[in-house]
Amino acid sequence: NGQFTADEQLTASFADSREIIEVTPKDPDQPFNPENADDGNNSQKTPQGFVRVIFESGEHGTFGTYAGGQDKVKVAYDVKAGQTWEKIAAPAVTAKPGYTAKSGAELWNPQLPGEAETVTGGTYTAQYTKLDKVIPVDPNHPGTVPDGYVTVTFDPGQGSWKDGTKPSSYYVQKDVEVTSADFQAVTDNLEAPADHIFSKWDGFPENGQFTADEQLTASFADSR
């Protein structure tokens, strides 16, 4: 009734003025489940008038690491009602070896709404493409070595290439077994010197696993 009947001490109360609040795990060593509003490891519960947006990296990537080195696989925000997607910064995706994150509209499932659309609660999971364990390198556009891969270069030795425009280098997934059959295209492009036939690629690891960049040289046997 707004009437004081005795001495009183009043304490100020404050409301969070932020429109977007990141939700983090109190302990990164413990499971982080921001989709569970009552999970005790969440840094906060969703305030009244907010919605929770969650990004998940999925099993083939991360969003980097926490200060203690633990993989960050979920990023969550509590977003004040009425905000639009232009204010939401989706986390950068780091794919694990053997995979690459999809791009553009295909990166998230479900697809992220347009920037002008109003934010509603939901979970968005990163999508990936599985890479081949052996990737030919375009001589004119070599690109960047994928994470977890090494470069294997083939030298014709005393022979020559039938077609010099075809790839003679490959990105090979590190510590994954491959065989000479995986490089049949480069062997087929090899021209043996006169009176010789191709024998093997010198330097090819016995266990079929490359651990560092390598150059393999063609070896030939006398065919006479």
N, C-alpha and C positions, 0 to 999 in steps of 0.2 A: 504493500500500500504506500510505499515510499516514505513511511514515517519511522524515525528512529526513536526508540524508547530508552536507550542506554548508550554508553560509550561503545563504539565499534571500531574495528580496524578492517578496512576493505583492501583486498588484494587485486591488483590488475590482472586481467585475463587477456591473452593474445590469441589471434587466429593466424594461421600460416598464410602469408600473402602470395606464396609461390603458386604459379599455375601448373607447373610440372615438377614433380618430386620423384627423384630416383629412389627405388626400393632396393636395398642391398642386404646381403646376408650378414647377420651379426657375427657369425663365425664361418668363414669361407671353407673351413675343413668339414663342416657339416652340410648335409643336403640342403639346397636352396629351392624352396617350393613356393614362389610368389603367387601361384595360382590358388593356393590354399590360404584364404584370408586369415585363418586362425593359427597358421604355422608360427611357432615361437621363434624361429630363426630369422623371420622377416624383420627388417628394421622398423617397420610400422604397419599398422592396419590402414586400409584405404579410408581416407577421411570422408565424411559426409559431403556429397556433392561432387565427388571425384569418381573416375572410372580407372581401372587398371589395364594397362597395355603391356604385354609380355612378348619378348623376342627370345626364341630358342635357337641355339646353334645347330641342333641335331647331332647325330653321332659322327659325322664326317668333318667337323670343324669346331672352332671355338670363337669367342669374342676376345681373345687375348688371355691374360692371366691377372690374378689378384696380386697384391704386393707380396704375398707369401709364396707365390709361384703356382698356386692352384689354378686349374683351367676355369675360365669364366664361360659358362655355357648357357646362362640365362641373364637377360637384362630386363628390368621391369620399371615402369613408370606409373605413378598415380597422376592422372591428368584431370584438371578441373573441367567440369562439364561445360560444353559450349566451345572448347578449343578446336581448332582445325589442324589437319595433319601437317600443314606446312611448318608447324612448331615442333614436330616430333623428329628427332634425329635417330634414325635407325642405326644400330651398332655396325661397325665394320666387321666383316666376316673373314676369318683366317681358316682356309681349308687345310685339312690334314694331308700328308703325302699320299699321292695316288688319286687325289680328287681336286677339282677346281670348282669354286663357287659359281653358280649361274649368275647372269647379269640382268640388269633392267627389270622389267616386270616379272621375270621368271625367278628372281632371287628369293622371293618369299611366298610361302603357302600358308594361308590364302594370300592372294596378291594384295599389296598395300593399297588402301584407298587413295584417291586423288588428293592433292594438297588442300583443295578448297572444301573437302568433305569434313564433317564434324566427327571428332574422335569418339568412338565407342569402345567399350572393353573388348579385348580379344587377345588371342595368342597367334603369333606369326613365326613360322619355322623356316630356317634357311634351307635352300635347295642346292644340290651339288650334281656335277657330272663326273662320273668315274673315268679316269684317264687310262689309256692303254699302258701296259708296262714297258712297251717299246714305241717311241714316237719318232718318226723320220724328221730330220731338221731340214727345212727349206733353205738351200744355200743362199738364196737372195733375201730371205726374210727369216733369219734364225730365231728371232724372238728371245724370250727369257727362259732360262732353264727352270722347269717347275720345281717347287720345293720337294725335296726327297728324291731327286733324280740326279744322275751324273751324265756327262757327255762322253760317248764312245765314238771315236773317229776311226774310219777304215782307210788304210793306205794300200794302194795296189802293189806296192813293192816293185818287183821287176816286171809286173804286168802293167795294164792300163785300164782306163774306164771306157766301155763301149759308148756310153752317153755321159758326158761330163756335166750335164745339167741335173742329173738325178742325185738324190741325197747320198752322201757318203759318211754322214754323221747322224747319230741317233741320241735322243734323250732316253736313258734307261733307268727304270726305277731301282733305286739303291737297295741292295741286300735282298732282291727278289730273283728267284732262279729264272734264267732264260737259256735258250739253246741257240745253236747256229741257225736252226730253221726259222727263228724269229727275225733273222737278217738275210733271208733267202734272196730278197730283192737286190741287195747290194752284191751278193755273191753272183747272181745272174748277170749283173752289169759288169762283171770282171772279165777282161780279156787277158788270157794267159799268153806268155811269150811263146815264140815258136818252139815246137817240139816239147811242150810242157803242158801239164794239166794242174788245175787248182788242187791243193792238198788240204790246207787248213788255214785258219787265222791265228797267227802267232800272238800269244798274249791273252787268248781267251781263257778266263778262269776255269779251273777244273770243276768247281762246284756250280758254275754258271751264274755266280752272284758278283756283280760289280760293286765295289765299295768306294771307288774314286774315279775321276776322269781317266780314261785309258785311250791309247792309240794301238790298234791292232794292225798287223802287217800281213799281207797275203803271202802264203808260202806255196811253192809249186814243186811238183815232182816231174822228173824226166819221163816223157811219154814214149820214148823210143824203145 
